[in-house]
Amino acid sequence: MITSNRIISGLCSAAIALAVAAGPLATATVSTAVFAQEQAPVKPKTTKVQAMTKPTFDALTAAQAAIEAKNYPEAKRVLDQINLSEKLNEYERATIQQTYAYLYAEQENYPSAIEAFRKSIQLSNPDEGLGLPFAQVLQTMYNLGQLYMVVEQYQQAVNQLEQWRKMADPAAVNGNALALIATAYFQLENYDQTLVNIKQAIASTQDPKENWYQLQLAVYLERENYKDAATLLELLVVKFSGTRTYWIQLAAIYNELGRDKDSFAIFDAAYKMGFLTDEKDLVRLARLYMFNENPYKGAVVMDKGFKAKSVERTSENLEVIANAFFNSREYKKALPWLEEAAGKAKDGGLYMRLCQAQLQLNMNKDAEQSCDKAIDKGGLKDPGAVSLTKCIAQIEQKKWQSATASCNAALKSKDRAKDAQQWLKYIENRSAVALK
C-alpha cells in the first residue's frame, strides 16, 4: 500500500499556511475602518473625556483625507505640524498617535505603527478622563495585537490580546478575535490554547469561517491526532465539498489509520469529481485500483492521464498501465505499453512480461524474440524464468532443438531446474512423436 506520512506532512504545512494567511490579519493595509470591523462593540463607560480643539480636529481630518488619497507625505506633514503644538491635551496627542499608526500601517511600516499605537495607549487613562476613551483604548489594544501578528511577534501578540480580552466586554470577544488569539498561540506551538480558542470561535457562530476549521485541523495534524482529524475532515468534505484539498487529506488520513477501503473510496470519489489532475495522484489511484482487484479501471485512469498529458511517459508510469492491462487479461491492449516501457527500462524484466503477453496471444515468434531482448538487456532477477519462457515459445513453434537448449539454460537456475527437467521430458516425447 501507499504510505501517507509524506502526504500528510505536506498537507499539514498547507493547512497551517492557509490558517494563518486567511485569518483576521490577511489584509495588507490598515485603516480605521478595517480595524473597526474586526471587533464587536464594547460596553461604553460614562467617564467624562477631554475635548478636541477645532484646529486639531481640522488637522486630523486633513491628515485622514490625505491617507485615504494615498498622499502619505502630505499626511505626515500635517501630523508633524500639529504634533509640535504645546497646547495639545492628552486626548489630542493620543488621537494624533493613532492617526500616525494608520498612516504607517498603510505604508506597511508596521514597527512604526506599533510604536505609535503604544504611545496612544500610554497617553490614555480613561478612568481619569485623560487621553482616549475606554472604548478607543480597547480598540487600539486590539489593533496593536493584530500588528504584532503581522510582524511575527507572536508572544507580544498573545500578551496584548489576552490583556484586551480581560478588559473587554464578553460580547467583544467574538469569533474573529478568538481565531486571531488561536492563531497567535499556534505560532507559539501552544496547541492546547490554540484548540481551546479556535473551538470557541467555531462555536460562537452558526457560520464559522473555513480557515477556522483549517487551523483546528492543523493542530490535529501537528499532533498526529489522525482520529480527530478524520472526524473533522468528514465534516469539511460535506460543508466545503468543492475543496479538493480536504478529499485528498481525508484519503491520506484514512490510509494512516489503516482504513484502506475508506481511503480508496474517498480517493476514487475525488477522481470522479475531477479533483485528481496531478501525476502522482493519478498514478496512485491506478495502483489503488490494481490493489483493490480492479486493474482495468487503473489502466483507464492511466490512459486518460497520458492522453491529457497529465502523466509523463516514463518507464515507471508505462509499466503501471502495462501491468494494469496485463493483470486484467487485456493482453492485446498491454502490448504497445509493454513494448514502450521495456524499451525505456534499465533492465530486461519488462521484456519478460511482454513475452508472457505475447504467448497469451499465440504470438510465439514475437515472444521468443522478446525473451532474447530480455536476456540481452540483462539485469534480470530471475534469468532462469526467462529461459524457461523462451523454451515454451519455441515449443509452440515446434523448434525442439532450440527449446532443448533453452531448457538446459534454465537448469542452471536452482528455482527453475525442476520445471526445466519436466519440459525437457515433454520435448523428448514430442520430438520423438514428430520423428515417427
VEXDO-834133 format. One record per residue (C-alpha): residue in three letters; x, y, z negated. Coordinates in steps of 0.02 Angstrom, whole numbers, padded with zeros to 5 digits, always signed. Layout:
BEGIN
ALAXYZ...
***
This chain:
BEGIN
MET+00000+00000+00000ILE+00050+00180+00020THR+00117+00263-00137SER+00043+00432-00180ASN+00168+00507-00302ARG+00245+00620-00170ILE+00074+00666-00101ILE+00008+00712-00273SER+00163+00813-00313GLY+00144+00914-00155LEU-00042+00939-00180CYS-00012+00990-00360SER+00104+01129-00302ALA-00027+01185-00178ALA-00162+01188-00311ILE-00052+01292-00426ALA-00015+01418-00289LEU-00199+01435-00246ALA-00249+01455-00427VAL-00126+01597-00456ALA-00141+01687-00289ALA-00330+01687-00286GLY-00350+01745-00466PRO-00402+01916-00530LEU-00235+01989-00475ALA-00248+01943-00292THR-00269+02125-00237ALA-00106+02211-00192THR-00165+02386-00232VAL-00238+02452-00392SER-00361+02593-00415THR-00483+02646-00549ALA-00625+02562-00456VAL-00532+02398-00434PHE-00482+02389-00616ALA-00656+02435-00674GLN-00744+02296-00580GLU-00641+02160-00664GLN-00701+02195-00841ALA-00876+02193-00914PRO-00937+02346-01007VAL-00878+02364-01186LYS-00980+02417-01334PRO-00964+02607-01346LYS-00904+02693-01504THR-00979+02860-01554THR-00818+02943-01615LYS-00802+03122-01554VAL-00668+03141-01419GLN-00561+03284-01360ALA-00615+03393-01214MET-00529+03414-01047THR-00499+03590-00984LYS-00554+03641-00810PRO-00375+03666-00743THR-00330+03489-00798PHE-00491+03418-00726ASP-00463+03506-00561ALA-00283+03445-00552LEU-00331+03265-00589THR-00471+03273-00460ALA-00348+03336-00330ALA-00222+03202-00376GLN-00353+03064-00363ALA-00408+03131-00192ALA-00226+03128-00133ILE-00207+02948-00195GLU-00363+02895-00100ALA-00295+02981+00055LYS-00129+02890+00028ASN-00040+03057+00015TYR+00067+02995-00128PRO+00197+03135-00128GLU+00059+03264-00147ALA-00024+03165-00286LYS+00140+03155-00382ARG+00175+03340-00355VAL+00006+03387-00429LEU+00028+03270-00577ASP+00206+03328-00612GLN+00149+03509-00610ILE+00002+03487-00730ASN+00104+03373-00843LEU+00226+03515-00878SER+00094+03615-00968GLU+00123+03632-01155LYS-00062+03665-01189LEU-00120+03488-01148ASN-00206+03389-01285GLU-00184+03201-01311TYR-00337+03158-01207GLU-00273+03258-01059ARG-00097+03186-01073ALA-00164+03008-01086THR-00277+03034-00935ILE-00131+03105-00835GLN-00029+02949-00878GLN-00174+02841-00821THR-00176+02931-00655TYR+00012+02911-00639ALA-00016+02724-00666TYR-00143+02714-00525LEU-00026+02812-00411TYR+00121+02696-00446ALA+00014+02540-00429GLU-00049+02597-00259GLN+00134+02607-00205GLU+00168+02435-00284ASN+00287+02516-00406TYR+00221+02406-00545PRO+00357+02436-00677SER+00321+02623-00672ALA+00134+02589-00676ILE+00158+02480-00830GLU+00258+02616-00917ALA+00125+02747-00877PHE-00015+02637-00945ARG+00086+02604-01102LYS+00108+02791-01129SER-00078+02823-01107ILE-00115+02694-01244GLN+00020+02763-01359LEU-00054+02938-01343SER-00226+02875-01397ASN-00303+02848-01568PRO-00490+02828-01538ASP-00532+02814-01723GLU-00469+02991-01748GLY-00538+03055-01584LEU-00367+03077-01505GLY-00323+03028-01327LEU-00430+02906-01230PRO-00598+02848-01298PHE-00606+02670-01364ALA-00685+02600-01204GLN-00548+02676-01096VAL-00411+02613-01212LEU-00481+02437-01193GLN-00492+02455-01006THR-00312+02516-00999MET-00255+02369-01106TYR-00339+02250-00984ASN-00261+02340-00836LEU-00092+02325-00920GLY-00116+02138-00941GLN-00154+02124-00756LEU+00005+02218-00709TYR+00111+02108-00822MET+00044+01962-00721VAL+00093+02047-00558VAL+00273+02070-00616GLU+00275+01891-00686GLN+00300+01945-00866TYR+00181+01810-00924GLN+00216+01814-01110GLN+00186+02002-01111ALA+00027+01972-01013VAL-00035+01845-01140ASN+00008+01960-01285GLN-00081+02108-01206LEU-00235+02011-01151GLU-00254+01922-01318GLN-00243+02090-01407TRP-00376+02156-01288ARG-00486+02005-01322LYS-00481+02032-01510MET-00534+02213-01492ALA-00661+02194-01351ASP-00845+02159-01365PRO-00877+01973-01330ALA-00979+02022-01177ALA-00821+02098-01101VAL-00730+01932-01108ASN-00812+01867-00950GLY-00761+01731-00829ASN-00636+01840-00736ALA-00548+01888-00897LEU-00544+01709-00961ALA-00474+01647-00795LEU-00340+01782-00800ILE-00290+01732-00976ALA-00290+01548-00925THR-00177+01585-00777ALA-00054+01676-00890TYR-00048+01527-01008PHE-00024+01410-00860GLN+00130+01506-00804LEU+00199+01483-00981GLU+00162+01295-00966ASN+00043+01308-01114TYR-00080+01187-01038ASP-00187+01167-01195GLN-00232+01352-01195THR-00249+01350-01006LEU-00383+01216-01017VAL-00473+01299-01162ASN-00487+01464-01070ILE-00523+01401-00895LYS-00659+01284-00959GLN-00738+01432-01048ALA-00727+01533-00887ILE-00814+01396-00789ALA-00948+01376-00923SER-00979+01564-00928THR-01072+01571-00762GLN-01186+01468-00652ASP-01073+01502-00504PRO-00890+01478-00556LYS-00757+01534-00433GLU-00671+01398-00334ASN-00498+01449-00392TRP-00550+01423-00573TYR-00580+01239-00534GLN-00413+01236-00444LEU-00323+01297-00599GLN-00409+01164-00705LEU-00357+01033-00576ALA-00178+01097-00577VAL-00167+01064-00764TYR-00231+00886-00743LEU-00104+00853-00605GLU+00039+00929-00705ARG-00004+00813-00849GLU-00033+00665-00733ASN-00207+00653-00806TYR-00274+00570-00650LYS-00435+00507-00728ASP-00498+00682-00767ALA-00425+00744-00602ALA-00530+00615-00510THR-00688+00667-00603LEU-00657+00850-00560LEU-00618+00812-00378GLU-00777+00709-00363LEU-00868+00870-00408LEU-00764+00976-00290VAL-00792+00868-00135VAL-00979+00893-00162LYS-00976+01076-00213PHE-00848+01126-00081SER-00871+00985+00045GLY-00792+01084+00186THR-00623+01097+00099ARG-00503+00969+00172THR-00379+00976+00027TYR-00500+00904-00101TRP-00536+00750+00005ILE-00350+00716+00029GLN-00317+00744-00156LEU-00458+00629-00210ALA-00397+00490-00096ALA-00221+00508-00168ILE-00286+00510-00348TYR-00392+00355-00320ASN-00239+00270-00249GLU-00138+00319-00403LEU-00274+00246-00514GLY-00270+00082-00419ARG-00441+00113-00342ASP-00382+00064-00169LYS-00552+00035-00091ASP-00616+00203-00154SER-00458+00287-00090PHE-00482+00210+00082ALA-00667+00256+00085ILE-00630+00440+00046PHE-00487+00446+00171ASP-00599+00369+00304ALA-00737+00494+00265ALA-00611+00636+00280TYR-00563+00571+00453LYS-00743+00562+00510MET-00768+00742+00451GLY-00622+00797+00559PHE-00505+00837+00413LEU-00363+00721+00464THR-00259+00801+00600ASP-00080+00784+00535GLU+00027+00642+00600LYS+00065+00573+00427ASP-00120+00567+00381LEU-00172+00482+00544VAL-00034+00352+00532ARG-00078+00322+00350LEU-00261+00295+00395ALA-00214+00174+00534ARG-00110+00074+00411LEU-00253+00076+00286TYR-00371+00006+00418MET-00246-00133+00450PHE-00226-00167+00265ASN-00415-00175+00247GLU-00428-00303+00387ASN-00492-00187+00521PRO-00340-00168+00633TYR-00439-00120+00788LYS-00502+00040+00706GLY-00324+00077+00658ALA-00273+00059+00839VAL-00413+00177+00893VAL-00355+00308+00767MET-00177+00298+00833ASP-00234+00301+01015LYS-00335+00460+00986GLY-00189+00536+00893PHE-00071+00502+01039LYS-00195+00572+01165ALA-00219+00730+01061LYS-00030+00741+01041SER-00055+00746+00853VAL+00053+00590+00838GLU+00228+00583+00910ARG+00275+00432+01016THR+00415+00373+00901SER+00466+00191+00891GLU+00385+00177+00719ASN+00219+00252+00774LEU+00215+00148+00933GLU+00245-00006+00828VAL+00095+00038+00719ILE-00027+00045+00865ALA+00053-00107+00947ASN+00035-00210+00789ALA-00142-00147+00764PHE-00195-00208+00936PHE-00095-00369+00915ASN-00174-00407+00745SER-00347-00376+00817ARG-00303-00502+00955GLU-00314-00369+01089TYR-00154-00435+01167LYS-00178-00353+01336LYS-00200-00182+01255ALA-00050-00214+01144LEU+00069-00248+01291PRO+00108-00070+01351TRP+00130-00010+01173LEU+00244-00155+01129GLU+00348-00127+01285GLU+00372+00058+01247ALA+00404+00028+01063ALA+00527-00113+01097GLY+00624-00003+01218LYS+00644+00133+01084ALA+00678+00016+00939LYS+00851-00006+00864ASP+00841-00196+00863GLY+00758-00333+00963GLY+00619-00375+00840LEU+00481-00294+00942TYR+00532-00387+01099MET+00495-00544+00999ARG+00320-00478+00960LEU+00300-00434+01144CYS+00348-00611+01190GLN+00213-00679+01073ALA+00080-00567+01151GLN+00132-00621+01325LEU+00120-00804+01275GLN-00058-00775+01216LEU-00097-00708+01390ASN-00007-00853+01478MET+00123-00732+01544ASN+00255-00864+01514LYS+00391-00800+01629ASP+00374-00624+01557ALA+00377-00698+01382GLU+00540-00788+01421GLN+00617-00627+01484SER+00559-00532+01329CYS+00645-00661+01219ASP+00805-00635+01318LYS+00790-00448+01288ALA+00766-00478+01102ILE+00924-00584+01095ASP+01023-00459+01199LYS+00971-00311+01092GLY+01014-00404+00933GLY+00987-00356+00752LEU+00861-00497+00733LYS+00805-00550+00561ASP+00760-00724+00623PRO+00855-00767+00783GLY+00801-00948+00767ALA+00619-00897+00787VAL+00661-00804+00947SER+00749-00957+01020LEU+00603-01066+00972THR+00477-00946+01051LYS+00583-00940+01208CYS+00581-01130+01209ILE+00390-01129+01206ALA+00383-01006+01351GLN+00499-01119+01450ILE+00398-01274+01408GLU+00243-01189+01477GLN+00340-01166+01639LYS+00400-01348+01633LYS+00580-01289+01627TRP+00633-01440+01523GLN+00820-01417+01532SER+00812-01233+01484ALA+00686-01271+01346THR+00805-01403+01276ALA+00946-01275+01271SER+00835-01150+01180CYS+00782-01281+01052ASN+00963-01329+01022ALA+00998-01145+00986ALA+00854-01144+00862LEU+00929-01297+00774LYS+01067-01182+00709SER+00937-01095+00600LYS+00902-01183+00436ASP+00724-01117+00431ARG+00685-01168+00610ALA+00781-01332+00626LYS+00634-01444+00581ASP+00518-01361+00708ALA+00655-01366+00839GLN+00676-01554+00816GLN+00490-01581+00841TRP+00491-01479+01000LEU+00643-01575+01063LYS+00545-01737+01043TYR+00399-01658+01134ILE+00514-01603+01276GLU+00591-01776+01287ASN+00420-01858+01300ARG+00351-01733+01426SER+00505-01734+01535ALA+00505-01924+01536VAL+00325-01924+01594ALA+00367-01796+01727LEU+00505-01907+01796LYS+00390-02056+01821
***
